[in-house]
């Protein structure tokens, strides 16, 4: 682990040892922030963290090197020799020759305290400092790794990445909960709506734009921010959140869509588990103790599909139903398919199992989080779509193909694999009603 | 090239040949859109493209398989045997046994025509169909590859990826040209500004949020959309565009920042050139014929820095100055450093070469595009920043370190390497004043 950090973190710079023999071996400068100071009679111990991993580097120094501003939270540059540590807790330690305090830390006003396990609710108050907390640090490293892994998954499977637009004049879901965009410098409301000539909104989904692209590249994906102006203080909703969306042409079966969802989940999760073992361990040890074994089980088995769902026809699944279903199946991810026609948007494909009876829709439900992914086959047949948006129809007129796709909420994904209760703790800068800090 | 497509494009499905020996070898189903139909007396030739590469697969069939709706633009599924082609133009061809028109194309109203090289201005009118055009198709594949390569570059160099927020209550550049966000369902203007309790805007830069994160992870980057409400119809500006931004702690020299800019440019460009040779060739052949040799030269040499700049003190560089500089240096990328103090924002580091004389700022200018990257060392010293934003100051109180960073306009990058004149042609769905199509 230590090796990985030394390779990755570019805060290390090697040089020549100032000893008479000028040995260059293991003489380094390490830069980071002090996580602990322990001063003993004969020796001064420091732990320095540079954010490239959860582990800090132990520094051993002569007590004469201690200074007044060498405190918890200060930024330091330490020069010395990297040697094998006699302690079991770490591989290596740094025998310091010089310690330079680059930036002192006002510990009285610094809200993080040495060796304290602050609750997530507490650190959430400090959007500009909470990344210095171990839990948030681990989370953001995992988020970064998961992001890279999502890009690789699709790239490796021949998908073209598309930057779908953030500002749009469409309203994909027909939802009323949109953010509208205006220019800040216009005084009159008439002037305000003149920038784009049409009312413009923040996107709620990249699906329609992906459908355009799937009509040229066959397999496409996007991974970007989406928005809902929901006045909700729920632990599962944000005003700004990230969504992974994929669209596949020449797809005639929901099974194909479900297979991609499952492969995506398993590939990304395996990568995160193997690339960030210590960071993930923090969550599976202190935040959600049972999650580790459950995840490992889930990675080994096929996702489930409930065979029969007894519910009043035409009622949508409520959170309670979702919870029951997932529990009934043994607290594992569950696919629910073929929703009533009237509950779903116009672009979903009619199953033709009766007059406007069900559509080829699928949701992936996971324990603790609820709906993680939602997808469907799209209606590719022109007559089924007539009297709708002209451009959407155009896509069906020039080489229309059966296709489908899905979206996965990235924050919900992180909540689920790490067992984090509140969605505000899995995004760097959460935005929700009444809160837009920084 | 063909092999690459067959490996990547998942539109192929192999099966068993219906011959008496049921040989499985090379029996495939290929799915895509018809790019050309050529019917001869004895044989029917088709070119089918599935968007995974510029090349189409040649299909050879018996004329009896021709149907009325097998036209340019239609979507087809072809089953047959993949064999070595006797023609020089391609490696392989498909001897069709069956051809199924999945989605016909109304060729009379389809704005793209067979074998025609439509100008970029023409296809720009059809945001939902222009990706079916060869040039735009190639561009979007290159954009996807460049995106992946940017993520890899930073990941490989130990940077943590951060999703900096889109909605923010800050105004990084102090610019007036902001988009403001309101909820669409509120009727009163008082109600409208109540969603976040404060006025909220679309981000113009992730820099301040990256600075927060660089104070924990040392090296961080972001790659997302940014916005300007500039009422400009220029070929270099968009209302919504993508920016790559990096921030590095413990950085005391502009040289370090410039090195990252140069490495990023060279690594990503080399990757794009080697991974999308045919797509890039299209641009370097038809769009900007001289660009290929120039790029190859640039990849071999260090970027330049103009030694002396004679200009009236305190004047900012105008487009004409930038052009002259780049030309003077031989049409290569040029770094311009140390701008007058008064021209730059508060967070840039005072060079202390006189009372508020210059700041440690750097711009990277490239031929044809102008400013590609802008960066600076940030002012890490508390006294220099006092009387500014409290949170920004807080970051200097708890372990402040010298740091710096930069941003690169992703569309301008693509414009430059491909020689594309208009920025609207290097983004999937361009947004600019008076235009927000789809």
Interface residues (C-beta under 8 A of the other chain):
Chain A: X7 X8 X9 X10 X11 X31 X32 X33 X34 X50 X51 X52 X73 X74 X75 X77 X102 X103 X104 X105 X106 X109 X110 X127 X128 X129 X131 X132 X137 X140 X141 X143 X144 X147 X148 X151 X152 X155 X157 X158 X160 X161 X162 X163 X164 X165 X166 X167 X168 X169 X170 X176 X177 X178 X179 X180 X181 X182 X183 X184 X185 X195 X196 X197 X198 X199 X200 X201 X202 X208 X209 X212 X213 X215 X216 X217 X218 X219 X224 X225 X227 X229 X231 X239 X240 X242 X249 X250 X380 X391 X394 X395 X396 X397 X398 X399 X400 X401 X402 X427 X428 X429 X431 X433 X434 X435 X436 X437 X438
Chain B: X7 X8 X9 X10 X11 X31 X32 X33 X34 X50 X51 X52 X73 X74 X75 X77 X102 X103 X104 X105 X106 X109 X110 X127 X128 X129 X131 X132 X137 X140 X141 X143 X144 X147 X148 X151 X152 X155 X157 X158 X160 X161 X162 X163 X164 X165 X166 X167 X168 X169 X170 X176 X177 X178 X179 X180 X181 X182 X183 X184 X185 X195 X196 X197 X198 X199 X200 X201 X202 X208 X209 X212 X213 X215 X216 X217 X218 X219 X224 X225 X227 X229 X231 X239 X240 X242 X249 X250 X380 X391 X394 X395 X396 X397 X398 X399 X400 X401 X402 X427 X428 X429 X431 X433 X434 X435 X436 X437 X438
